[in-house]
Every structure is written in structure tokens, then in C-alpha cells.
Amino acid sequence: MSIEQNPSKHRMAYRMHEFAAATGLSRSFLYMEVKAGKLKVTKIGRATLVLRDDGVRYLEKYRNAQVEEEEV
């Protein structure tokens, strides 16, 4: 499962375990990121969802941080 910015091919939201599987990050790490305010989630009923755009934005922040570190 991959997360890209093509809305016609991909889901609009992922449950935490799905986002964890797609990124290779653990659920507990992702919940810590939510608590720290780094990953935005949406609650609908009992479900905790990572909207596709929020997930892409979260991952882009880390990619951009790595690029900045390499330039220094």
C-alpha cells in the first residue's frame, strides 16, 4: 500500500494501523507523533484516521528536514 497525492487512485483516509503499515512506522511511534502535534489525525466515532493529505504533509516534513541536514 502506498500513499501518493493522486486522489483518483487512493483512499482519502487511513486507519492508524494502515498508515503504520504503509509507512513502515510503528503505531506507538505514530501515536507519540500525534500527541506531540506532529501528525494530524481526524476522529470519526471510535476510528482514528490519518487523512491522505495530512499523511503526505507529515512525511514531506521529514523529507525536507533530511534535505536541510544534508545541506549543512
DRENTORKOL-3810 file (N, C-alpha, C; in nm, 4 decimals):
REM DRENTORKOL-3810
@n.u->0.0846; n.v->-0.1174; n.w->0.0000; ca.u->0.0000; ca.v->0.0000; ca.w->0.0000; c.u->0.0890; c.v->0.1235; c.w->0.0000
@n.u->0.0659; n.v->0.2164; n.w->-0.0908; ca.u->0.1447; ca.v->0.3388; ca.w->-0.0937; c.u->0.0528; c.v->0.4594; c.w->-0.0767
@n.u->0.1127; n.v->0.5667; n.w->-0.0320; ca.u->0.0373; ca.v->0.6903; ca.w->-0.0125; c.u->0.0951; c.v->0.7938; c.w->-0.1077
@n.u->0.0150; n.v->0.8361; n.w->-0.2035; ca.u->0.0581; ca.v->0.9346; ca.w->-0.3003; c.u->-0.0472; c.v->1.0441; c.w->-0.3077
@n.u->-0.0190; n.v->1.1442; n.w->-0.3889; ca.u->-0.1103; ca.v->1.2573; ca.w->-0.3983; c.u->-0.2080; c.v->1.2459; c.w->-0.5148
@n.u->-0.2324; n.v->1.1274; n.w->-0.5670; ca.u->-0.3255; ca.v->1.1084; ca.w->-0.6766; c.u->-0.4600; c.v->1.0630; c.w->-0.6205
@n.u->-0.5545; n.v->1.1571; n.w->-0.6033; ca.u->-0.6810; ca.v->1.1231; ca.w->-0.5381; c.u->-0.7667; c.v->1.0235; c.w->-0.6138
@n.u->-0.7467; n.v->1.0081; n.w->-0.7430; ca.u->-0.8310; ca.v->0.9167; ca.w->-0.8187; c.u->-0.7956; c.v->0.7707; c.w->-0.7933
@n.u->-0.6751; n.v->0.7407; n.w->-0.7458; ca.u->-0.6311; ca.v->0.6036; ca.w->-0.7270; c.u->-0.6250; c.v->0.5604; c.w->-0.5807
@n.u->-0.6271; n.v->0.6524; n.w->-0.4873; ca.u->-0.6010; ca.v->0.6173; ca.w->-0.3490; c.u->-0.7127; c.v->0.6620; c.w->-0.2558
@n.u->-0.7144; n.v->0.5968; n.w->-0.1424; ca.u->-0.8159; ca.v->0.6277; ca.w->-0.0417; c.u->-0.7962; c.v->0.7677; c.w->0.0132
@n.u->-0.9015; n.v->0.8196; n.w->0.0714; ca.u->-0.8958; ca.v->0.9540; ca.w->0.1286; c.u->-0.8415; c.v->0.9525; c.w->0.2710
@n.u->-0.8493; n.v->0.8372; n.w->0.3389; ca.u->-0.8056; ca.v->0.8292; ca.w->0.4780; c.u->-0.7593; c.v->0.6878; c.w->0.5093
@n.u->-0.6716; n.v->0.6799; n.w->0.6091; ca.u->-0.6169; ca.v->0.5521; ca.w->0.6540; c.u->-0.6341; c.v->0.5410; c.w->0.8044
@n.u->-0.6722; n.v->0.4239; n.w->0.8528; ca.u->-0.6708; ca.v->0.3982; ca.w->0.9965; c.u->-0.5254; c.v->0.3928; c.w->1.0397
@n.u->-0.5013; n.v->0.4114; n.w->1.1688; ca.u->-0.3635; ca.v->0.4198; ca.w->1.2166; c.u->-0.2830; c.v->0.2955; c.w->1.1800
@n.u->-0.3401; n.v->0.1765; n.w->1.1938; ca.u->-0.2628; ca.v->0.0560; ca.w->1.1617; c.u->-0.2314; c.v->0.0481; c.w->1.0127
@n.u->-0.3181; n.v->0.1019; n.w->0.9282; ca.u->-0.2936; ca.v->0.1036; ca.w->0.7847; c.u->-0.1846; c.v->0.2042; c.w->0.7488
@n.u->-0.1898; n.v->0.3216; n.w->0.8133; ca.u->-0.0870; ca.v->0.4224; ca.w->0.7891; c.u->0.0481; c.v->0.3720; c.w->0.8382
@n.u->0.0480; n.v->0.3024; n.w->0.9518; ca.u->0.1716; ca.v->0.2445; ca.w->1.0051; c.u->0.2286; c.v->0.1424; c.w->0.9055
@n.u->0.1445; n.v->0.0559; n.w->0.8534; ca.u->0.1906; ca.v->-0.0451; ca.w->0.7572; c.u->0.2419; c.v->0.0198; c.w->0.6290
@n.u->0.1747; n.v->0.1242; n.w->0.5831; ca.u->0.2133; ca.v->0.1906; ca.w->0.4587; c.u->0.3458; c.v->0.2649; c.w->0.4726
@n.u->0.3752; n.v->0.3153; n.w->0.5909; ca.u->0.4971; ca.v->0.3940; ca.w->0.6113; c.u->0.6110; c.v->0.3138; c.w->0.6706
@n.u->0.5800; n.v->0.1999; n.w->0.7298; ca.u->0.6834; ca.v->0.1218; ca.w->0.7975; c.u->0.7137; c.v->0.1721; c.w->0.9376
@n.u->0.6335; n.v->0.2642; n.w->0.9868; ca.u->0.6499; ca.v->0.3171; ca.w->1.1225; c.u->0.5560; c.v->0.2420; c.w->1.2165
@n.u->0.5919; n.v->0.2351; n.w->1.3433; ca.u->0.5062; ca.v->0.1628; ca.w->1.4375; c.u->0.3866; c.v->0.2481; c.w->1.4784
@n.u->0.2795; n.v->0.1808; n.w->1.5156; ca.u->0.1604; ca.v->0.2522; ca.w->1.5634; c.u->0.1942; c.v->0.3348; c.w->1.6861
@n.u->0.2719; n.v->0.2795; n.w->1.7776; ca.u->0.3036; ca.v->0.3538; ca.w->1.9005; c.u->0.3836; c.v->0.4793; c.w->1.8684
@n.u->0.4770; n.v->0.4710; n.w->1.7736; ca.u->0.5525; ca.v->0.5903; ca.w->1.7333; c.u->0.4582; c.v->0.6937; c.w->1.6734
@n.u->0.3656; n.v->0.6493; n.w->1.5885; ca.u->0.2727; ca.v->0.7432; ca.w->1.5260; c.u->0.1824; c.v->0.8093; c.w->1.6298
@n.u->0.1374; n.v->0.7333; n.w->1.7290; ca.u->0.0553; ca.v->0.7939; ca.w->1.8344; c.u->0.1361; c.v->0.8952; c.w->1.9154
@n.u->0.2664; n.v->0.8701; n.w->1.9337; ca.u->0.3512; ca.v->0.9693; ca.w->2.0011; c.u->0.3626; c.v->1.0963; c.w->1.9160
@n.u->0.3713; n.v->1.0797; n.w->1.7856; ca.u->0.3769; ca.v->1.1943; ca.w->1.6960; c.u->0.2465; c.v->1.2743; c.w->1.7007
@n.u->0.1354; n.v->1.2045; n.w->1.7121; ca.u->0.0054; ca.v->1.2721; ca.w->1.7264; c.u->0.0044; c.v->1.3525; c.w->1.8550
@n.u->0.0469; n.v->1.2899; n.w->1.9650; ca.u->0.0485; ca.v->1.3574; ca.w->2.0947; c.u->0.1402; c.v->1.4796; c.w->2.0930
@n.u->0.2504; n.v->1.4704; n.w->2.0189; ca.u->0.3449; ca.v->1.5820; ca.w->2.0084; c.u->0.2968; c.v->1.6899; c.w->1.9116
@n.u->0.1855; n.v->1.6644; n.w->1.8420; ca.u->0.1310; ca.v->1.7624; ca.w->1.7488; c.u->0.1972; c.v->1.7599; c.w->1.6121
@n.u->0.2742; n.v->1.6562; n.w->1.5835; ca.u->0.3448; ca.v->1.6484; ca.w->1.4551; c.u->0.2628; c.v->1.5816; c.w->1.3458
@n.u->0.1717; n.v->1.4926; n.w->1.3847; ca.u->0.0862; ca.v->1.4223; ca.w->1.2891; c.u->-0.0586; c.v->1.4543; c.w->1.3221
@n.u->-0.1285; n.v->1.5067; n.w->1.2241; ca.u->-0.2687; ca.v->1.5430; ca.w->1.2439; c.u->-0.3575; c.v->1.4226; c.w->1.2134
@n.u->-0.4511; n.v->1.3958; n.w->1.3031; ca.u->-0.5474; ca.v->1.2880; ca.w->1.2817; c.u->-0.6886; c.v->1.3434; c.w->1.2934
@n.u->-0.7822; n.v->1.2677; n.w->1.2402; ca.u->-0.9237; ca.v->1.3025; ca.w->1.2460; c.u->-0.9970; c.v->1.1876; c.w->1.3137
@n.u->-1.0785; n.v->1.2199; n.w->1.4126; ca.u->-1.1583; ca.v->1.1183; ca.w->1.4811; c.u->-1.2984; c.v->1.1196; c.w->1.4228
@n.u->-1.3446; n.v->1.0018; n.w->1.3828; ca.u->-1.4829; ca.v->0.9846; ca.w->1.3392; c.u->-1.5353; c.v->0.8659; c.w->1.4181
@n.u->-1.6220; n.v->0.8949; n.w->1.5120; ca.u->-1.6672; ca.v->0.7906; ca.w->1.6027; c.u->-1.5478; c.v->0.7401; c.w->1.6818
@n.u->-1.5262; n.v->0.6082; n.w->1.6802; ca.u->-1.4132; ca.v->0.5499; ca.w->1.7508; c.u->-1.2891; c.v->0.5378; c.w->1.6630
@n.u->-1.3035; n.v->0.5659; n.w->1.5345; ca.u->-1.1923; ca.v->0.5498; ca.w->1.4407; c.u->-1.1008; c.v->0.6724; c.w->1.4440
@n.u->-0.9713; n.v->0.6454; n.w->1.4477; ca.u->-0.8697; ca.v->0.7495; ca.w->1.4349; c.u->-0.8138; c.v->0.7377; c.w->1.2945
@n.u->-0.8305; n.v->0.8431; n.w->1.2162; ca.u->-0.7926; ca.v->0.8400; ca.w->1.0754; c.u->-0.6839; c.v->0.9418; c.w->1.0451
@n.u->-0.5931; n.v->0.9020; n.w->0.9566; ca.u->-0.4958; ca.v->0.9948; ca.w->0.9001; c.u->-0.5461; c.v->1.0245; c.w->0.7595
@n.u->-0.5876; n.v->1.1482; n.w->0.7366; ca.u->-0.6316; ca.v->1.1857; ca.w->0.6029; c.u->-0.5119; c.v->1.1825; c.w->0.5092
@n.u->-0.5348; n.v->1.1446; n.w->0.3861; ca.u->-0.4257; ca.v->1.1294; ca.w->0.2894; c.u->-0.3373; c.v->1.2538; c.w->0.2833
@n.u->-0.3978; n.v->1.3715; n.w->0.2715; ca.u->-0.3187; ca.v->1.4944; ca.w->0.2612; c.u->-0.2374; c.v->1.5201; c.w->0.3879
@n.u->-0.2937; n.v->1.4894; n.w->0.5046; ca.u->-0.2209; ca.v->1.5078; ca.w->0.6302; c.u->-0.1034; c.v->1.4105; c.w->0.6393
@n.u->-0.1233; n.v->1.2869; n.w->0.5922; ca.u->-0.0158; ca.v->1.1885; ca.w->0.5923; c.u->0.0975; c.v->1.2280; c.w->0.4997
@n.u->0.0633; n.v->1.2744; n.w->0.3810; ca.u->0.1655; ca.v->1.3187; ca.w->0.2854; c.u->0.2406; c.v->1.4386; c.w->0.3421
@n.u->0.1687; n.v->1.5330; n.w->0.4002; ca.u->0.2316; ca.v->1.6521; ca.w->0.4591; c.u->0.3284; c.v->1.6122; c.w->0.5704
@n.u->0.2871; n.v->1.5179; n.w->0.6553; ca.u->0.3707; ca.v->1.4697; ca.w->0.7647; c.u->0.5012; c.v->1.4096; c.w->0.7102
@n.u->0.4905; n.v->1.3252; n.w->0.6099; ca.u->0.6087; ca.v->1.2622; ca.w->0.5526; c.u->0.6976; c.v->1.3629; c.w->0.4808
@n.u->0.6374; n.v->1.4598; n.w->0.4149; ca.u->0.7145; ca.v->1.5639; ca.w->0.3453; c.u->0.7992; c.v->1.6450; c.w->0.4439
@n.u->0.7453; n.v->1.6703; n.w->0.5631; ca.u->0.8222; ca.v->1.7456; ca.w->0.6633; c.u->0.9516; c.v->1.6731; c.w->0.6962
@n.u->0.9458; n.v->1.5404; n.w->0.7085; ca.u->1.0658; ca.v->1.4635; ca.w->0.7396; c.u->1.1619; c.v->1.4606; c.w->0.6218
@n.u->1.1090; n.v->1.4502; n.w->0.5006; ca.u->1.1974; ca.v->1.4514; ca.w->0.3836; c.u->1.2668; c.v->1.5865; c.w->0.3726
@n.u->1.1926; n.v->1.6949; n.w->0.3942; ca.u->1.2507; ca.v->1.8279; ca.w->0.3871; c.u->1.3545; c.v->1.8482; c.w->0.4959
@n.u->1.3320; n.v->1.7933; n.w->0.6153; ca.u->1.4286; ca.v->1.8065; ca.w->0.7246; c.u->1.5581; c.v->1.7339; c.w->0.6902
@n.u->1.5501; n.v->1.6183; n.w->0.6243; ca.u->1.6696; ca.v->1.5436; ca.w->0.5860; c.u->1.7498; c.v->1.6205; c.w->0.4813
@n.u->1.6827; n.v->1.6829; n.w->0.3865; ca.u->1.7500; ca.v->1.7596; ca.w->0.2836; c.u->1.8243; c.v->1.8766; c.w->0.3460
@n.u->1.7605; n.v->1.9461; n.w->0.4407; ca.u->1.8241; ca.v->2.0596; ca.w->0.5079; c.u->1.9468; c.v->2.0154; c.w->0.5871
@n.u->1.9401; n.v->1.8978; n.w->0.6531; ca.u->2.0539; ca.v->1.8479; ca.w->0.7278; c.u->2.1712; c.v->1.8164; c.w->0.6353
@n.u->2.1426; n.v->1.7603; n.w->0.5187; ca.u->2.2482; ca.v->1.7269; ca.w->0.4226; c.u->2.3149; c.v->1.8503; c.w->0.3665
@n.u->2.2426; n.v->1.9602; n.w->0.3547; ca.u->2.2972; ca.v->2.0832; ca.w->0.3004; c.u->2.3884; c.v->2.1546; c.w->0.3988
@n.u->2.3723; n.v->2.1274; n.w->0.5277; ca.u->2.4515; ca.v->2.1965; ca.w->0.6303; c.u->2.5894; c.v->2.1444; c.w->0.6378
END
